[in-house]
């Protein structure tokens, strides 16, 4: 987790978390084509050279790498009116130079009237002197212009709204119209950003620059949403027991999905990130006693697993609403197996290959419904490309918590994991009170588990957080809150 979570699309692409923001704000469904990196670009270029596509010619950054970048951009244009191309990094970085050169060329390729450049810059606010500094923006634009790109719009990240004279100064020195200098002010809630940009006139400026017609935006839903965020009727405290809590971006989609559930239930969400290693040392009562609900998210590796199991046991015994996602669901099975089904030393094979009761094990074969084929793997398979990734169908059991939440019998959710529930223990755990409320269409893969004698206890093998948005909270998150 260098930069945050790994976001998974329906077709199984493991991408940057930024794609999650685009899905949540636009309701568009992203795919593998919507995210490409330097590594994938260079890999494609090298593969073409090995195949002989360049006929033995010298392979260079220009034109081969830049052409590949432009090809990736063009690959997503079918059926859409507008393409947003985000170039990561900082102007001047070596890593981003081929990408900037590619989009410089792109304007010439498709026509100046069909491309606009929007540059995100920093306008720091000096609290000691109470003034905004425009020099960083001026130098950033100067660097950008030196490689042939003149920005049409500047999005100025800052703590304060930019006064007209500040906008005029920035526009004068950066060769940009003053009305194209847009304040991108820090906000308490990210869902306020579209309203702020509308008030700043960004939408109107983009439409005018691209010379396209569209009706005036209707933002009533956004205003109503922000009213619910600012004036909630209730407050709910959720303890998120994880191992990557030092970098909150590691749980970005999870955090947003809980906020969406709060909006849907007219609640202010108080999210407490609890280190699972501390729970292992101090126990659940000390760290989870104030929680209205406990959520154990996904993860990899053995560190902190004992603490997550203790948190699950605390939620089960004390009848506290519990939601387990991916590894959280698997450890809920482990905890139940040990303390209710009396399967001593039951564990996941991910953490104990010699467990006498491997209730979670490495699935060696399953059916890929997307590609209509059977996937096989072994313990010696390389880690890359061996996970169950992307959207898979799931059939829900009648009168289950899951069915009540979804209000339908068949769903599709996104996965990212290697280990699965071991069906050899399905009957034993069912006898003790565990309900398997969601299964794959062939009934071989357990997707959802519940406990009948608990107010709300649910674990899912998939990642529901990837399909939640502020206008339509995910059913499981909404139900849990």
Secondary structure, DSSP 8 states (H G I E B T S, - for coil): --SS--EE-TT--EE-THHHHHHHHH-----GGG---HHHHHHHHHHHHHHTTTTT----IIIIIHHHHHHHHHTT-TT-S-------S-TT-TTTHHHHHHHHHHHHHH-GGG---EEEEE--EETTTTEE--HHHHHHHHHHHHTT---SEEEEEESS---HHHHHHHHHHHT--GGGEEEEE--SSGGGHHHHHHHHTHHHHHHHHHT--------HHHHHHHHHHHS-SEEEEEEEEES-TTSGGGGHHHHHHHHHHHHHTTEEEEEEEEEHHHHHHH-HHHHHTT-SEEEE----SSTTHHHHHHHHHHHHHTT-EEEEETHHHHHHHHHHHHHTS--TTEEETTT-TT-SEEEEEE--EEEETTTTEEEE--TTS-STT-SEEEEEEEEE-TTSHHHHHHSSSEEEEEEEESEEE-GGGHHHHHHTTEEEEEE-TTS-SEEEEEETTSSSEEEESS-GGGG-BTTB--HHHHHH-
